[in-house]
Amino acid sequence: MKKRFQKKNEYGFTLIAVLMVLVVLSILGLSINAISSNSVKTSTGERDDQSVFYIAEAGLTVEIAEIEETTTEVYNSTENEAEFFNVLNTKIIAVSKLSSTTFENTQGKETKAQIDVEELNTGNPREYKITSEGTIGNKARRVNAIISIEWSESNEITDDLLFYSKIFSFHGTAVNAESGSIIMDGIETHSLNGGSSLNIKNMYFNGPVYMNGGSASFGSKNDPGHIYVNGDLDFWEGTRNVYGDVRVNGKFRLKDAIINGDVYVNGDLELGWTPQIKKNIYYTGKLITPSNYNQSLLSKVIRVDSVDSFTIPIVDFDLKEDSWYINNGYVVKGNETGNIPPNAKMLVDNYANSSWQSITGQVVIVSKGDIILRGGSGFTGALIAPNGKVEYSGDGVFNGVIISKNEIKLSAGGNTINYLPLNEIFGNDIPLIVNDNSDEGNNENGSAAKDVKVTIKSSIKEE
């Protein structure tokens, strides 16, 4: 009996132990499940919190892209600054109040960005604050950025244009246009004084450039821009400085020149013994050098599969009706040969004067044909012959602008040409119809094509 009782007690203790283990395991299981559930909830919350920021940021990026597109559309369909901003405000401010961008649902939760655009000032350029609130379910975060939109009367090329001509020759000391541009067909050594300086920021050559002698410099030293050559470029004989980045759509031959910027050649590259290359030359064709060439120069010469293409601006100039000139104070004449009166404003059929004369005041000569001034001191003003040629052999300094689609010839030694922009001489009363035909959407209202640009003034930040 005692043994049986002992055995039953052992079975009872075993059962109790098993039950206690089961209880402990159940408690542990529930605790682990609760911890796991809380961890999942925390992870999901953190993920949603981070995701909602990205949603707000994405909404802002989408809105800025849409504003850029809208700005271009409005600019192409309006005529002046006031109309442009009135229409733009209607499209980007009023519409933004109802604007939202919906993204793909996250874990079954609706995901979107609500946009608001606020006008910060009423000037030009005009600033706008764009706010984007991203939401995922009941979570929300807000970000914003400030953009600037500027409307201008003219585009950069025509506004900064000093020379535009198929043929250009200069035998003076310097052409100074550190913020200006010239556009012409190609140029050769004999077209320039060997020691002259073409101190011009942007130079466009719609043809080959062959410099094989002299030391005439190219580009602005203080404010280097770009030199574009749609053809072969040859800087062989002559230790000349070349400032600004250079792009060549053809072969580039380089021997004595000092190249201060990067060069991009869509073609072959030939190097002589003595160039100075301050940065790099990138080329797509073959490399031609003397044997045992300088390795330090070769290290700056890099072959690439392609370089960016470029377009030479195509600008067309036409005269206005005679009545416009009469109404704006011009004296209208035929073929004129006399001395130029002080502060003259003239529209002529042709102008030719072979006598030395002192020209005073600001003088504007607009010709339906040619303008030929032989002799005379320097002066300030404009020589405009879009359908003819301009020849000026005066001494001293000429401050102004010269325009001829055919030929500009400046043959006097020692003279200096200082660029003045068209709007500085004429204000809004430019005596030309100027059309930039480089791309579509040009106007023909008698001034250069209007322009607009959108700039992000502040980085995206959270409110």
C-alpha positions as CSV (number, residue, x, y, z in Angstrom):
1,M,0.0,0.0,0.0
2,K,2.8,2.4,0.9
3,K,4.5,1.8,-2.5
4,R,1.3,2.4,-4.3
5,F,0.6,5.6,-2.5
6,Q,4.2,6.8,-3.2
7,K,3.8,6.0,-6.8
8,K,0.5,8.0,-7.0
9,N,2.1,11.0,-5.4
10,E,4.9,10.9,-8.0
11,Y,2.3,10.9,-10.8
12,G,0.6,13.9,-9.2
13,F,3.8,15.9,-8.9
14,T,4.6,15.1,-12.5
15,L,1.2,16.4,-13.6
16,I,1.6,19.6,-11.6
17,A,5.1,20.1,-13.1
18,V,3.8,19.7,-16.6
19,L,0.9,22.1,-16.0
20,M,3.3,24.7,-14.5
21,V,5.6,24.4,-17.6
22,L,2.7,24.8,-19.9
23,V,1.6,27.9,-18.0
24,V,5.1,29.4,-18.2
25,L,5.4,28.7,-21.9
26,S,2.0,30.2,-22.5
27,I,3.0,33.4,-20.7
28,L,6.3,33.5,-22.5
29,G,4.5,33.0,-25.9
30,L,2.0,35.8,-25.1
31,S,4.9,38.1,-24.1
32,I,6.9,37.4,-27.2
33,N,3.9,37.9,-29.4
34,A,3.1,41.2,-27.7
35,I,6.7,42.4,-28.0
36,S,6.8,41.3,-31.7
37,S,3.5,43.0,-32.4
38,N,4.7,46.2,-30.7
39,S,8.0,46.0,-32.7
40,V,6.1,45.6,-36.0
41,K,3.8,48.6,-35.1
42,T,6.9,50.7,-34.2
43,S,8.7,49.6,-37.4
44,T,5.6,50.3,-39.5
45,G,5.2,53.7,-37.8
46,E,8.8,54.7,-38.4
47,R,8.5,53.5,-42.0
48,D,5.3,55.5,-42.6
49,D,6.9,58.6,-40.9
50,Q,9.9,58.4,-43.3
51,S,7.7,57.6,-46.3
52,V,5.4,60.5,-45.7
53,F,8.4,62.9,-45.9
54,Y,9.4,61.4,-49.2
55,I,5.9,61.7,-50.5
56,A,5.8,65.4,-49.5
57,E,9.2,65.9,-51.2
58,A,8.1,64.1,-54.3
59,G,4.9,66.2,-54.5
60,L,7.0,69.3,-54.3
61,T,9.3,68.1,-57.1
62,V,6.3,67.3,-59.4
63,E,4.8,70.7,-58.7
64,I,8.0,72.6,-59.6
65,A,8.3,70.6,-62.9
66,E,4.7,71.5,-63.7
67,I,5.3,75.1,-62.9
68,E,8.3,75.2,-65.2
69,E,6.2,73.7,-68.0
70,T,3.3,76.1,-67.3
71,T,5.7,79.1,-67.2
72,T,6.9,78.3,-70.7
73,E,3.4,77.9,-72.1
74,V,2.2,81.2,-70.5
75,Y,5.3,83.0,-71.7
76,N,4.8,81.8,-75.3
77,S,1.1,83.0,-75.3
78,T,1.5,86.4,-73.6
79,E,3.0,89.7,-74.9
80,N,4.3,91.6,-71.9
81,E,5.3,91.3,-68.3
82,A,2.0,92.3,-66.7
83,E,0.0,89.9,-68.8
84,F,2.5,87.1,-68.2
85,F,2.3,87.3,-64.4
86,N,-1.5,87.8,-64.4
87,V,-2.0,84.6,-66.4
88,L,0.7,82.7,-64.5
89,N,-0.8,83.5,-61.1
90,T,-4.2,82.3,-62.2
91,K,-2.7,79.0,-63.4
92,I,-0.3,78.2,-60.6
93,I,-1.9,79.8,-57.5
94,A,-5.6,79.4,-57.9
95,V,-5.2,75.9,-59.4
96,S,-2.8,74.8,-56.7
97,K,-5.5,75.2,-54.0
98,L,-7.3,72.2,-55.6
99,S,-4.1,70.5,-56.6
100,S,-3.0,67.2,-55.1
101,T,-0.8,64.3,-56.4
102,T,-1.9,60.8,-55.6
103,F,0.8,58.1,-55.4
104,E,0.5,54.3,-55.2
105,N,-1.1,53.1,-51.9
106,T,1.2,52.0,-49.1
107,Q,0.1,48.9,-47.1
108,G,-3.5,49.7,-48.2
109,K,-3.3,53.3,-47.0
110,E,-4.1,56.2,-49.3
111,T,-0.9,58.1,-50.2
112,K,-1.0,61.7,-51.6
113,A,0.7,65.2,-51.5
114,Q,-1.4,68.3,-51.2
115,I,0.1,71.4,-52.9
116,D,-0.2,75.1,-52.0
117,V,1.5,78.0,-53.9
118,E,1.9,81.4,-52.3
119,E,3.0,84.6,-54.1
120,L,5.7,86.3,-52.0
121,N,6.2,89.6,-53.9
122,T,4.7,91.4,-57.0
123,G,8.0,92.5,-58.7
124,N,10.1,91.0,-61.5
125,P,11.6,88.6,-60.7
126,R,8.7,87.2,-58.7
127,E,9.1,84.7,-55.9
128,Y,6.7,82.0,-54.9
129,K,6.6,79.7,-51.9
130,I,5.5,76.1,-52.7
131,T,4.4,73.9,-49.9
132,S,3.7,70.2,-50.2
133,E,2.0,68.2,-47.4
134,G,2.5,64.5,-47.8
135,T,0.1,62.0,-46.1
136,I,-0.1,58.3,-45.5
137,G,-3.2,57.4,-43.6
138,N,-3.3,59.7,-40.6
139,K,0.4,60.7,-40.8
140,A,1.4,64.0,-42.4
141,R,4.6,66.0,-43.0
142,R,5.1,69.3,-44.8
143,V,8.0,70.6,-46.9
144,N,8.5,73.8,-48.9
145,A,10.8,75.6,-51.3
146,I,11.0,79.1,-52.8
147,I,11.3,79.6,-56.6
148,S,12.0,82.8,-58.6
149,I,10.4,83.4,-62.0
150,E,12.0,86.2,-64.1
151,W,10.5,87.7,-67.3
152,S,12.8,89.6,-69.5
153,E,12.3,91.7,-72.7
154,S,15.1,90.1,-74.7
155,N,17.1,86.9,-74.7
156,E,20.8,86.7,-74.0
157,I,22.1,86.5,-77.5
158,T,20.4,89.4,-79.1
159,D,20.7,91.6,-76.0
160,D,24.5,91.1,-75.7
161,L,25.1,91.2,-79.4
162,L,28.0,93.4,-80.6
163,F,28.8,92.1,-84.1
164,Y,26.7,89.9,-86.4
165,S,28.1,89.5,-89.9
166,K,29.2,86.9,-92.4
167,I,32.6,88.6,-92.8
168,F,34.6,90.4,-90.1
169,S,38.0,92.0,-90.3
170,F,39.7,94.1,-87.6
171,H,43.1,95.8,-87.7
172,G,42.9,97.9,-84.6
173,T,44.1,97.3,-81.1
174,A,41.2,95.7,-79.2
175,V,37.5,94.8,-79.3
176,N,36.2,94.9,-75.7
177,A,33.0,93.1,-75.0
178,E,33.5,91.2,-71.7
179,S,29.7,90.7,-71.4
180,G,29.0,90.6,-75.1
181,S,28.8,88.2,-78.1
182,I,29.8,88.1,-81.7
183,I,28.4,85.9,-84.4
184,M,30.0,85.5,-87.8
185,D,31.1,83.0,-90.4
186,G,34.7,81.8,-90.2
187,I,37.8,84.0,-89.9
188,E,41.4,83.8,-91.1
189,T,44.8,85.2,-90.0
190,H,44.8,88.1,-92.5
191,S,41.5,89.3,-91.1
192,L,43.0,90.4,-87.8
193,N,45.8,92.6,-86.7
194,G,48.4,90.1,-85.5
195,G,48.6,91.7,-82.0
196,S,45.0,92.6,-81.5
197,S,42.8,91.4,-78.7
198,L,39.3,90.1,-79.2
199,N,38.3,90.6,-75.6
200,I,34.8,89.1,-76.1
201,K,32.9,86.8,-73.7
202,N,31.1,84.6,-76.3
203,M,32.2,84.0,-79.8
204,Y,30.2,82.1,-82.4
205,F,31.8,81.1,-85.7
206,N,29.6,79.4,-88.3
207,G,32.5,78.2,-90.3
208,P,36.3,77.4,-89.9
209,V,38.8,79.5,-88.0
210,Y,42.4,79.5,-89.3
211,M,45.0,81.4,-87.2
212,N,48.5,80.7,-88.5
213,G,50.5,83.7,-87.5
214,G,50.4,86.7,-85.2
215,S,49.2,86.6,-81.6
216,A,45.7,87.9,-81.7
217,S,43.9,86.7,-78.5
218,F,40.4,85.2,-78.4
219,G,37.9,85.4,-75.5
220,S,37.5,87.4,-72.3
221,K,40.2,87.0,-69.7
222,N,38.3,88.5,-66.8
223,D,34.9,86.9,-67.6
224,P,35.6,83.9,-69.9
225,G,32.6,82.4,-71.7
226,H,32.5,80.1,-74.7
227,I,34.0,79.9,-78.2
228,Y,32.0,77.8,-80.7
229,V,33.4,76.8,-84.1
230,N,31.2,75.1,-86.5
231,G,34.0,73.8,-88.7
232,D,37.8,73.3,-88.3
233,L,39.8,75.3,-85.8
234,D,43.5,76.0,-86.4
235,F,45.6,77.7,-83.8
236,W,49.0,76.8,-85.2
237,E,51.7,79.6,-85.5
238,G,51.4,82.4,-82.9
239,T,51.5,82.4,-79.1
240,R,48.0,83.6,-78.5
241,N,45.9,83.4,-75.4
242,V,42.5,81.7,-75.8
243,Y,40.1,82.2,-72.9
244,G,36.9,80.3,-72.1
245,D,35.7,76.8,-73.0
246,V,36.0,75.9,-76.7
247,R,33.8,73.6,-78.7
248,V,34.7,72.5,-82.2
249,N,32.6,70.7,-84.7
250,G,35.5,69.6,-86.9
251,K,39.3,69.1,-86.7
252,F,41.4,71.0,-84.1
253,R,45.1,71.8,-84.9
254,L,47.0,73.3,-82.0
255,K,50.7,74.3,-81.8
256,D,51.6,77.6,-80.2
257,A,48.5,78.8,-78.5
258,I,47.8,79.0,-74.7
259,I,44.5,77.3,-74.1
260,N,43.1,78.4,-70.7
261,G,39.8,76.5,-70.7
262,D,38.5,73.1,-71.6
263,V,38.2,72.1,-75.3
264,Y,35.6,69.7,-76.7
265,V,36.4,68.5,-80.3
266,N,33.9,66.5,-82.4
267,G,36.7,65.3,-84.7
268,D,40.4,64.7,-84.9
269,L,43.1,66.5,-82.8
270,E,46.5,67.4,-84.1
271,L,49.1,68.7,-81.7
272,G,52.4,70.5,-82.4
273,W,55.4,70.8,-80.1
274,T,54.7,73.9,-78.1
275,P,51.1,74.4,-77.0
276,Q,50.2,75.3,-73.4
277,I,47.1,73.4,-72.2
278,K,45.9,74.6,-68.8
279,K,42.9,72.2,-68.5
280,N,41.9,69.3,-70.7
281,I,41.1,68.6,-74.4
282,Y,38.4,66.0,-75.1
283,Y,38.2,64.7,-78.7
284,T,36.2,62.0,-80.5
285,G,38.5,61.2,-83.5
286,K,42.1,60.3,-83.9
287,L,45.1,61.9,-82.2
288,I,48.1,63.1,-84.3
289,T,51.3,64.1,-82.5
290,P,55.1,64.1,-83.2
291,S,56.9,61.0,-82.0
292,N,58.1,61.0,-78.4
293,Y,55.6,63.7,-77.5
294,N,55.4,65.4,-74.1
295,Q,53.7,63.1,-71.7
296,S,52.5,65.8,-69.4
297,L,50.5,67.3,-72.4
298,L,49.2,63.9,-73.4
299,S,47.9,63.4,-69.9
300,K,45.5,66.3,-70.6
301,V,44.3,64.9,-73.9
302,I,41.3,62.5,-73.4
303,R,39.5,60.6,-76.1
304,V,35.8,60.2,-75.6
305,D,32.9,58.6,-77.5
306,S,31.0,61.8,-77.9
307,V,30.8,65.5,-76.9
308,D,27.8,67.7,-76.5
309,S,26.5,69.3,-79.7
310,F,25.8,73.0,-80.0
311,T,23.9,75.4,-82.2
312,I,25.1,78.7,-83.7
313,P,22.5,81.3,-83.1
314,I,20.6,82.4,-86.3
315,V,19.6,86.1,-85.9
316,D,17.8,88.0,-88.6
317,F,17.6,91.8,-88.8
318,D,15.1,93.8,-90.8
319,L,14.4,97.6,-90.9
320,K,11.1,99.0,-89.9
321,E,8.9,101.2,-92.0
322,D,10.1,104.7,-92.8
323,S,7.2,106.1,-90.8
324,W,8.6,104.6,-87.6
325,Y,11.9,106.4,-88.0
326,I,10.2,109.7,-88.8
327,N,8.0,109.4,-85.7
328,N,11.0,108.6,-83.5
329,G,13.1,111.6,-84.5
330,Y,15.2,110.2,-87.4
331,V,16.1,112.3,-90.4
332,V,15.3,110.3,-93.5
333,K,17.6,110.8,-96.5
334,G,18.7,109.0,-99.7
335,N,22.4,108.5,-100.6
336,E,24.3,110.6,-98.1
337,T,27.9,111.8,-98.5
338,G,28.2,114.9,-96.2
339,N,29.7,115.2,-92.8
340,I,27.8,113.7,-89.9
341,P,26.0,116.4,-87.8
342,P,26.4,116.2,-84.0
343,N,24.0,113.8,-82.3
344,A,22.7,112.7,-85.7
345,K,19.9,110.1,-86.0
346,M,19.6,109.2,-89.7
347,L,17.9,106.7,-91.9
348,V,19.6,106.6,-95.3
349,D,19.7,104.6,-98.5
350,N,23.5,104.5,-98.3
351,Y,26.1,106.6,-96.5
352,A,29.6,107.1,-97.8
353,N,32.1,109.8,-96.6
354,S,35.8,109.7,-97.5
355,S,36.8,112.9,-95.6
356,W,38.3,113.1,-92.1
357,Q,35.8,114.6,-89.6
358,S,35.3,115.0,-85.9
359,I,32.1,113.2,-84.9
360,T,30.5,114.5,-81.7
361,G,27.7,113.3,-79.5
362,Q,25.8,110.0,-79.8
363,V,25.4,109.2,-83.5
364,V,23.1,106.6,-85.0
365,I,23.2,105.8,-88.7
366,V,20.7,103.2,-90.0
367,S,21.2,102.4,-93.7
368,K,19.1,100.4,-96.2
369,G,22.4,99.8,-98.0
370,D,26.0,100.4,-97.0
371,I,27.7,102.6,-94.4
372,I,31.3,103.6,-95.3
373,L,33.1,106.1,-93.1
374,R,36.7,106.7,-94.1
375,G,38.7,108.7,-91.5
376,G,37.3,110.6,-88.5
377,S,37.8,110.4,-84.8
378,G,36.1,107.9,-82.6
379,F,32.6,108.4,-81.4
380,T,29.6,106.8,-79.5
381,G,26.6,105.3,-81.2
382,A,25.5,102.7,-83.7
383,L,26.2,101.8,-87.3
384,I,23.4,99.6,-88.6
385,A,23.2,98.2,-92.1
386,P,21.5,94.9,-91.9
387,N,21.3,94.4,-95.7
388,G,24.6,95.9,-96.7
389,K,28.1,96.3,-95.3
390,V,29.8,98.6,-92.7
391,E,33.3,100.0,-93.2
392,Y,34.8,102.2,-90.5
393,S,38.4,103.4,-90.7
394,G,38.3,106.1,-88.0
395,D,40.9,106.7,-85.3
396,G,40.4,106.6,-81.6
397,V,37.7,104.8,-79.7
398,F,34.3,103.7,-81.0
399,N,31.7,103.0,-78.2
400,G,28.6,101.2,-79.4
401,V,27.3,98.5,-81.7
402,I,27.8,97.6,-85.3
403,I,25.4,95.4,-87.2
404,S,25.6,94.1,-90.8
405,K,24.6,90.7,-92.1
406,N,27.1,90.8,-94.9
407,E,30.4,92.4,-93.9
408,I,32.0,94.5,-91.1
409,K,35.4,96.0,-91.9
410,L,37.4,98.0,-89.3
411,S,40.6,98.8,-91.0
412,A,42.3,101.5,-89.0
413,G,45.3,100.6,-86.9
414,G,45.3,101.6,-83.3
415,N,41.6,102.1,-82.8
416,T,39.6,100.4,-80.1
417,I,36.0,99.1,-80.2
418,N,34.1,99.1,-76.9
419,Y,30.8,97.3,-76.8
420,L,27.6,99.0,-75.6
421,P,24.4,96.9,-75.6
422,L,21.5,97.8,-77.8
423,N,19.2,98.7,-75.0
424,E,21.8,101.1,-73.5
425,I,21.8,103.1,-76.8
426,F,18.2,102.8,-77.7
427,G,16.2,101.8,-74.6
428,N,13.0,100.1,-75.8
429,D,13.1,101.9,-79.2
430,I,15.4,99.6,-81.1
431,P,15.3,100.7,-84.8
432,L,15.3,97.1,-86.0
433,I,13.1,94.0,-86.2
434,V,15.4,91.5,-84.5
435,N,14.4,87.8,-84.7
436,D,16.3,85.0,-83.0
437,N,15.6,82.1,-85.3
438,S,17.7,79.6,-83.4
439,D,14.5,77.9,-82.1
440,E,10.8,78.1,-82.4
441,G,8.6,80.6,-80.5
442,N,10.3,83.8,-81.6
443,N,8.4,87.1,-81.8
444,E,8.5,89.7,-84.5
445,N,7.4,92.8,-82.6
446,G,10.5,94.8,-83.3
447,S,12.6,93.9,-80.3
448,A,14.6,90.8,-79.4
449,A,12.6,87.7,-78.4
450,K,11.4,87.8,-74.8
451,D,12.8,85.3,-72.3
452,V,11.8,83.7,-69.0
453,K,13.6,81.6,-66.5
454,V,12.6,79.7,-63.3
455,T,15.2,79.4,-60.5
456,I,14.9,77.4,-57.3
457,K,16.1,79.9,-54.7
458,S,16.0,77.8,-51.6
459,S,16.6,74.1,-51.1
460,I,13.7,71.8,-50.0
461,K,13.2,72.0,-46.3
462,E,10.7,70.7,-43.8
463,E,8.3,73.0,-41.9
